[in-house]
Amino acid sequence: MYSLAKVSVPPPMDGLPAFSRGCEMSTTSFPAHLCSISLALVAFCALPVMGIEQETAGAISGQSSQLEQAYRKAIATIESTDGAYAEGLSESLLSLARNLQSQDRHNEAIELFRRGSHLARINEGLYCEKQIPLVSGEIGSHVSTGNFTLADQRQNYLLRVQLRALPSGEPLTDALAAHAKWQFQAYRLGMDEGYTRLMAMSDYYESARDNVIAREGKTSPNQLPPLYGLLQAQYLIASHRLVEPVPRFGEESERLDQDIVRFNRYQGKSYAKGNALIDAIYTIRQEHFDQDKLNLAQTLVMLGDWRLWNGNSADAFEAYSDAEAELAEQDDAQFHTAQLFGEPVPLPDFPSLSPLPSSVNPEEAHIRVTFGVNEKGKVEDIERLDENDNFERQARNIMRTLRRTKFRPRFEAGQPLETHNLVKTFNIQ
């Protein structure tokens, strides 16, 4: 297993397939959310309201300033009475740092987060739990300022603290899953050799799942989030192509060779592992949600998608047929069958892994393409509909990606069918 000392924390990654997104919860917060709301209202409302928005923003700014002064006064009081290493300083430093962070004053916040963490170590021990919100806050500010290297380093440290400070319960499970999400984000940012990040992503989700099983048993529904994460890791591992590494020498070269051998093992087992993961998801759902036939059908569709994406169309269509059979027992079977099989769906069907950019309204689009999807899910007859010369390179890239994308085909009466004249519209940011 990937060394649990070599890891990091998370921007968001969707945990469920697109047809299950209603169950997701956002893990992201945006310190500038009030500014965004304000700008949206200015664009929408009449001019007299602008004055009200400005007054509101001013009031919020004033409240932040008052809180900042109160926190600074509290810190000064503690220092004057109990000294610069007083035990209660960490909490006040955390509050002030979060206040500055909410004002986008991240460099000042980082200094306070680090000081608070240092004091917590002095007063409560090297790996005390009190450090966790302080180090987490520091990482958030590093991410906000785009310093991902420092964020990664501090996340490695955060994991060491969490492994020692947290009991083997839900908080540790959440921490391991968060580190898995960070590995995915680091992979997308191109940090280090990407394949090592994918192995770490898989390993941390595996550890999170093991933590749940040890605590709650092999059929606990709390396994589902790490199982979904593990499945997404298998998609990424299976599709990753190793590039010729830069020549290295000595111990670094030996480590690199070992990592590549290990990744090849991960990749060789990814198809069987993906099947096993979906089987585990189905078993859990069957035990806990047996009456929810839609839920079971969606899991079978997930299995069909995995098999089809890996080129095993015969077994994929068998899984799709089983999904339709599950839905047949529902009163609204026709509606849900149309939702799952009424039109081609690009694979993987996870929002965070979608191979294509999101479609936009035609009036907003810079690029418009038409294409077909045959009964095996392969894209055919792709053509560009717009004549926008400003986005030639982007249009070629999108069409190349579309040509390589596997789709779940449209089904009727249990049979896969060709679909013609599909249109996708894209906006280039």
C-alpha positions as CSV (number, residue, x, y, z in Angstrom):
1,M,0.0,0.0,0.0
2,Y,1.0,3.6,-0.7
3,S,2.8,5.0,2.3
4,L,0.3,6.6,4.6
5,A,2.9,9.3,5.4
6,K,2.9,10.6,1.9
7,V,-0.4,12.3,1.3
8,S,-2.7,15.4,1.1
9,V,-6.3,17.1,1.4
10,P,-9.3,17.8,-0.9
11,P,-11.0,20.1,-3.2
12,P,-14.2,18.5,-4.3
13,M,-14.8,15.4,-6.3
14,D,-18.3,14.1,-7.0
15,G,-18.9,10.8,-5.3
16,L,-21.8,9.4,-7.3
17,P,-22.7,8.7,-10.9
18,A,-24.7,11.4,-12.7
19,F,-28.0,9.6,-12.2
20,S,-27.5,9.6,-8.4
21,R,-26.2,13.2,-8.0
22,G,-29.3,14.2,-5.9
23,C,-27.6,12.4,-2.9
24,E,-24.4,14.4,-3.0
25,M,-23.4,17.1,-0.6
26,S,-21.0,19.9,-1.5
27,T,-17.8,19.9,0.5
28,T,-16.7,23.3,-0.9
29,S,-17.0,26.7,0.6
30,F,-16.2,30.0,-1.0
31,P,-15.0,32.8,1.3
32,A,-16.1,35.4,-1.2
33,H,-19.7,34.0,-1.6
34,L,-21.3,37.3,-0.3
35,C,-19.5,39.2,-3.1
36,S,-20.8,36.8,-5.7
37,I,-24.4,37.2,-4.4
38,S,-23.9,40.9,-4.4
39,L,-22.7,41.0,-8.0
40,A,-25.6,38.7,-9.1
41,L,-28.2,41.0,-7.5
42,V,-26.6,44.1,-9.1
43,A,-26.9,42.6,-12.5
44,F,-30.6,41.6,-11.8
45,C,-32.0,44.5,-9.8
46,A,-32.8,48.1,-10.6
47,L,-30.2,50.8,-9.8
48,P,-31.8,52.0,-6.5
49,V,-31.1,48.6,-5.1
50,M,-27.4,49.0,-5.8
51,G,-27.2,51.4,-2.8
52,I,-28.8,48.8,-0.6
53,E,-26.2,46.2,-1.7
54,Q,-23.4,48.6,-1.0
55,E,-24.7,49.3,2.4
56,T,-25.0,45.6,3.1
57,A,-21.5,44.9,2.0
58,G,-20.3,47.8,4.1
59,A,-22.1,46.5,7.1
60,I,-20.6,43.0,6.7
61,S,-17.1,44.6,6.2
62,G,-17.7,46.6,9.4
63,Q,-18.7,43.5,11.3
64,S,-15.6,41.6,10.2
65,S,-13.5,44.6,11.3
66,Q,-15.1,44.6,14.7
67,L,-14.6,40.9,15.1
68,E,-11.0,41.2,14.1
69,Q,-10.4,43.9,16.7
70,A,-12.1,41.8,19.4
71,Y,-10.0,38.8,18.5
72,R,-6.8,40.8,18.6
73,K,-7.8,42.3,21.9
74,A,-8.4,38.8,23.4
75,I,-5.1,37.6,22.1
76,A,-3.3,40.6,23.7
77,T,-5.0,40.0,27.0
78,I,-4.1,36.4,27.1
79,E,-0.5,37.2,26.2
80,S,-0.2,39.9,28.9
81,T,-1.6,37.7,31.7
82,D,-0.4,34.2,30.7
83,G,2.5,34.7,28.4
84,A,3.3,34.2,24.7
85,Y,2.9,30.4,25.1
86,A,-0.4,30.4,26.9
87,E,-2.6,27.3,26.4
88,G,-5.7,29.3,25.4
89,L,-3.9,31.2,22.6
90,S,-4.5,28.6,19.9
91,E,-8.2,28.9,19.9
92,S,-8.1,32.7,19.7
93,L,-5.5,32.6,16.9
94,L,-7.7,30.1,15.0
95,S,-10.7,32.5,15.3
96,L,-8.7,35.5,14.1
97,A,-7.1,33.5,11.3
98,R,-10.5,32.4,10.0
99,N,-11.8,36.0,10.2
100,L,-8.8,37.2,8.1
101,Q,-9.3,34.2,5.7
102,S,-13.0,35.3,5.2
103,Q,-11.6,38.6,4.0
104,D,-9.2,37.0,1.6
105,R,-6.2,38.1,3.7
106,H,-4.7,34.7,3.3
107,N,-1.0,35.5,3.9
108,E,-1.8,37.0,7.3
109,A,-4.1,34.1,8.1
110,I,-1.4,31.6,7.2
111,E,1.0,33.2,9.8
112,L,-1.7,32.9,12.5
113,F,-2.6,29.3,11.6
114,R,1.0,28.3,11.8
115,R,1.6,30.0,15.1
116,G,-1.5,28.4,16.6
117,S,-0.4,25.0,15.4
118,H,3.1,25.6,16.9
119,L,1.5,26.5,20.3
120,A,-0.8,23.5,20.2
121,R,2.2,21.2,19.7
122,I,4.1,22.9,22.6
123,N,1.1,22.7,25.0
124,E,-0.5,19.3,24.1
125,G,2.1,17.3,22.2
126,L,3.5,16.8,18.7
127,Y,0.5,15.0,17.2
128,C,-2.3,16.6,19.2
129,E,-5.8,16.8,17.8
130,K,-6.1,20.5,18.4
131,Q,-3.7,21.1,15.5
132,I,-6.2,19.7,12.9
133,P,-8.4,22.7,12.3
134,L,-5.4,25.0,12.3
135,V,-3.4,23.0,9.7
136,S,-6.6,22.5,7.7
137,G,-7.2,26.2,7.7
138,E,-3.7,26.9,6.6
139,I,-4.1,24.4,3.7
140,G,-7.3,26.2,2.7
141,S,-5.4,29.5,2.4
142,H,-2.6,28.0,0.4
143,V,-5.1,26.5,-2.0
144,S,-6.9,29.9,-2.3
145,T,-3.6,31.6,-3.2
146,G,-2.7,28.9,-5.7
147,N,0.3,27.6,-3.7
148,F,-0.5,23.9,-4.2
149,T,3.0,22.7,-3.5
150,L,2.8,24.1,0.1
151,A,-0.7,22.9,0.4
152,D,0.4,19.4,-0.5
153,Q,3.3,19.5,2.0
154,R,1.1,20.6,4.8
155,Q,-1.5,18.0,3.9
156,N,1.2,15.4,4.3
157,Y,1.8,16.7,7.8
158,L,-2.0,16.9,8.5
159,L,-2.4,13.2,7.7
160,R,0.4,12.2,10.1
161,V,-1.4,14.1,12.8
162,Q,-4.8,12.6,12.0
163,L,-3.5,9.1,11.9
164,R,-2.1,9.5,15.4
165,A,-4.7,11.8,17.0
166,L,-8.0,10.5,15.6
167,P,-9.7,7.3,16.9
168,S,-10.5,4.6,14.4
169,G,-14.0,5.9,13.8
170,E,-15.9,8.2,11.5
171,P,-13.6,11.2,11.8
172,L,-10.6,9.0,10.6
173,T,-12.7,7.5,7.8
174,D,-13.6,11.1,6.6
175,A,-10.0,12.2,6.9
176,L,-8.8,9.2,4.7
177,A,-11.5,10.0,2.1
178,A,-10.4,13.6,2.1
179,H,-6.8,12.7,1.4
180,A,-8.0,10.4,-1.4
181,K,-9.9,13.4,-2.9
182,W,-6.7,15.6,-2.6
183,Q,-4.7,12.9,-4.5
184,F,-7.3,13.2,-7.3
185,Q,-7.0,17.0,-7.3
186,A,-3.2,16.8,-7.3
187,Y,-3.4,14.4,-10.3
188,R,-5.5,16.9,-12.2
189,L,-3.1,19.6,-11.3
190,G,-0.2,17.6,-12.8
191,M,1.7,17.3,-9.5
192,D,4.5,14.7,-9.4
193,E,4.1,11.5,-11.5
194,G,0.4,11.2,-12.0
195,Y,0.2,7.5,-11.6
196,T,1.6,7.7,-8.0
197,R,-1.3,10.0,-7.2
198,L,-3.8,7.6,-8.6
199,M,-2.4,4.7,-6.6
200,A,-2.5,6.9,-3.5
201,M,-6.1,7.9,-4.3
202,S,-7.1,4.2,-4.5
203,D,-5.2,3.3,-1.4
204,Y,-6.7,6.0,0.8
205,Y,-10.3,5.1,-0.3
206,E,-9.4,1.4,0.4
207,S,-8.2,2.4,3.9
208,A,-11.4,4.5,4.5
209,R,-13.5,1.5,3.4
210,D,-11.5,-0.9,5.7
211,N,-12.0,1.5,8.6
212,V,-15.8,1.3,8.1
213,I,-15.8,-2.5,7.8
214,A,-13.7,-2.9,10.9
215,R,-16.1,-0.7,12.8
216,E,-19.5,-1.6,11.3
217,G,-19.2,-4.8,9.3
218,K,-19.0,-5.8,5.6
219,T,-22.4,-4.7,4.6
220,S,-22.5,-1.3,6.2
221,P,-23.9,1.4,3.9
222,N,-21.3,3.8,5.2
223,Q,-18.9,1.9,2.8
224,L,-20.7,3.4,-0.2
225,P,-18.8,6.8,-0.4
226,P,-15.3,5.1,-0.4
227,L,-16.6,2.4,-2.8
228,Y,-17.7,5.1,-5.3
229,G,-14.3,6.8,-4.8
230,L,-12.5,3.5,-5.4
231,L,-14.5,2.9,-8.6
232,Q,-13.6,6.4,-9.9
233,A,-9.9,5.6,-9.1
234,Q,-10.2,2.4,-11.2
235,Y,-11.5,4.4,-14.2
236,L,-8.5,6.7,-13.9
237,I,-6.0,4.0,-13.3
238,A,-7.3,2.0,-16.3
239,S,-7.1,5.0,-18.7
240,H,-3.8,6.4,-17.5
241,R,-1.0,6.1,-20.0
242,L,2.6,6.1,-18.7
243,V,5.0,8.4,-20.4
244,E,8.7,7.8,-20.7
245,P,10.2,9.2,-17.5
246,V,13.0,11.7,-17.3
247,P,16.2,9.7,-16.8
248,R,17.1,9.5,-13.1
249,F,20.0,7.8,-11.2
250,G,20.6,6.0,-7.9
251,E,17.9,5.6,-5.3
252,E,15.4,7.9,-7.1
253,S,15.7,5.7,-10.3
254,E,15.1,2.5,-8.2
255,R,12.1,4.1,-6.5
256,L,10.7,5.2,-9.9
257,D,11.1,1.7,-11.3
258,Q,9.3,0.1,-8.3
259,D,6.4,2.6,-8.6
260,I,6.0,1.8,-12.3
261,V,6.0,-1.9,-11.6
262,R,3.4,-1.4,-8.9
263,F,1.2,0.8,-11.1
264,N,1.3,-1.8,-13.8
265,R,-0.1,-4.3,-11.3
266,Y,-2.8,-1.8,-10.3
267,Q,-3.7,-1.3,-13.9
268,G,-3.7,-5.1,-14.7
269,K,-6.2,-5.7,-11.8
270,S,-8.4,-2.6,-12.5
271,Y,-11.1,-4.3,-14.5
272,A,-11.7,-7.2,-12.1
273,K,-11.5,-4.8,-9.2
274,G,-14.1,-2.5,-10.7
275,N,-16.5,-5.4,-11.2
276,A,-15.9,-6.4,-7.5
277,L,-16.5,-2.9,-6.3
278,I,-19.8,-2.6,-8.1
279,D,-20.8,-6.1,-6.9
280,A,-20.1,-4.9,-3.3
281,I,-22.2,-1.7,-3.9
282,Y,-25.1,-3.9,-5.2
283,T,-24.9,-6.3,-2.2
284,I,-25.1,-3.3,0.2
285,R,-28.0,-1.7,-1.6
286,Q,-29.8,-5.0,-1.9
287,E,-29.5,-5.6,1.9
288,H,-30.5,-2.1,3.0
289,F,-32.6,-0.8,0.1
290,D,-34.2,-3.9,-1.3
291,Q,-37.5,-2.2,-2.0
292,D,-35.8,0.6,-4.0
293,K,-35.7,-1.1,-7.4
294,L,-34.5,2.1,-9.1
295,N,-31.5,2.2,-6.8
296,L,-30.7,-1.4,-7.7
297,A,-31.2,-0.8,-11.4
298,Q,-28.8,2.2,-11.3
299,T,-26.2,-0.1,-9.8
300,L,-26.6,-2.6,-12.6
301,V,-26.4,0.3,-15.1
302,M,-23.1,1.3,-13.4
303,L,-21.9,-2.3,-13.9
304,G,-22.9,-2.2,-17.6
305,D,-21.1,1.2,-18.0
306,W,-17.9,-0.2,-16.5
307,R,-17.9,-3.2,-18.7
308,L,-18.8,-1.3,-21.9
309,W,-16.2,1.3,-21.2
310,N,-13.6,-1.5,-20.9
311,G,-14.7,-3.0,-24.2
312,N,-16.8,-5.9,-22.9
313,S,-20.0,-5.1,-24.7
314,A,-21.7,-8.6,-24.3
315,D,-21.5,-8.6,-20.5
316,A,-22.4,-4.9,-20.5
317,F,-25.6,-5.4,-22.4
318,E,-26.5,-8.3,-20.0
319,A,-26.1,-5.9,-17.1
320,Y,-28.3,-3.3,-18.8
321,S,-30.9,-6.0,-19.4
322,D,-30.9,-6.9,-15.8
323,A,-31.3,-3.3,-14.9
324,E,-34.4,-3.1,-17.1
325,A,-35.8,-6.2,-15.4
326,E,-35.4,-4.6,-12.0
327,L,-37.3,-1.5,-13.2
328,A,-40.1,-3.6,-14.7
329,E,-41.4,-4.2,-11.2
330,Q,-41.9,-0.4,-10.6
331,D,-45.2,1.4,-11.4
332,D,-43.2,4.1,-13.0
333,A,-40.9,1.7,-14.9
334,Q,-41.4,3.4,-18.3
335,F,-40.4,6.8,-16.9
336,H,-37.2,5.6,-15.2
337,T,-36.2,3.3,-18.1
338,A,-36.4,6.4,-20.4
339,Q,-34.2,8.3,-17.9
340,L,-31.5,5.7,-18.0
341,F,-31.7,4.5,-21.6
342,G,-33.6,7.1,-23.5
343,E,-30.6,8.8,-25.0
344,P,-26.8,8.1,-25.3
345,V,-24.7,8.9,-22.2
346,P,-21.0,9.6,-22.3
347,L,-18.9,7.4,-20.1
348,P,-17.6,7.5,-17.4
349,D,-20.9,8.7,-16.0
350,F,-19.4,10.5,-13.0
351,P,-19.5,14.3,-13.2
352,S,-15.9,14.7,-12.0
353,L,-14.7,12.2,-14.7
354,S,-16.8,13.4,-17.6
355,P,-14.6,13.3,-20.7
356,L,-16.5,16.2,-22.3
357,P,-17.0,19.8,-21.2
358,S,-20.6,20.7,-20.1
359,S,-23.0,21.6,-22.8
360,V,-24.4,25.1,-22.8
361,N,-27.5,26.8,-24.3
362,P,-27.1,27.2,-28.1
363,E,-27.3,31.0,-27.8
364,E,-24.2,30.9,-25.5
365,A,-22.2,28.4,-27.6
366,H,-19.0,29.1,-29.4
367,I,-18.8,25.6,-30.9
368,R,-21.6,23.4,-32.1
369,V,-21.1,19.8,-33.3
370,T,-23.4,17.0,-34.5
371,F,-22.7,13.3,-34.4
372,G,-24.3,9.9,-34.0
373,V,-23.8,7.0,-31.6
374,N,-24.1,3.4,-32.9
375,E,-25.6,0.5,-31.0
376,K,-22.2,-0.4,-29.5
377,G,-21.7,3.1,-28.1
378,K,-19.2,4.4,-30.6
379,V,-19.3,7.9,-32.0
380,E,-19.8,8.3,-35.7
381,D,-20.5,11.0,-38.4
382,I,-19.1,13.9,-36.3
383,E,-19.4,17.3,-37.9
384,R,-19.0,20.9,-36.8
385,L,-22.1,23.1,-37.3
386,D,-20.7,26.5,-36.4
387,E,-18.4,28.7,-38.5
388,N,-16.6,30.4,-35.7
389,D,-13.0,30.8,-36.8
390,N,-11.8,32.1,-33.4
391,F,-11.9,28.6,-31.8
392,E,-10.5,26.3,-34.4
393,R,-8.0,24.6,-32.1
394,Q,-10.5,24.2,-29.3
395,A,-13.0,22.8,-31.7
396,R,-10.5,20.2,-33.0
397,N,-9.7,19.2,-29.5
398,I,-13.4,18.8,-28.5
399,M,-14.1,16.8,-31.7
400,R,-11.1,14.6,-31.1
401,T,-12.2,13.9,-27.5
402,L,-15.8,13.3,-28.6
403,R,-14.5,10.8,-31.2
404,R,-12.7,8.8,-28.5
405,T,-15.5,8.9,-26.0
406,K,-17.5,5.7,-25.4
407,F,-21.3,6.2,-24.9
408,R,-23.9,4.1,-23.2
409,P,-26.2,3.7,-26.3
410,R,-29.9,4.3,-26.4
411,F,-32.1,1.3,-25.7
412,E,-35.6,0.4,-26.7
413,A,-37.4,-2.8,-25.7
414,G,-34.1,-4.0,-24.3
415,Q,-32.2,-3.6,-27.5
416,P,-29.4,-1.1,-28.2
417,L,-30.1,1.3,-31.1
418,E,-28.2,3.8,-33.2
419,T,-28.9,7.4,-32.5
420,H,-28.4,10.0,-35.2
421,N,-28.2,13.8,-35.4
422,L,-27.2,14.4,-31.7
423,V,-26.1,18.0,-31.1
424,K,-23.7,19.3,-28.5
425,T,-22.9,23.0,-27.9
426,F,-19.9,24.2,-26.0
427,N,-18.8,27.6,-24.6
428,I,-15.0,28.3,-24.6
429,Q,-14.0,30.2,-21.4
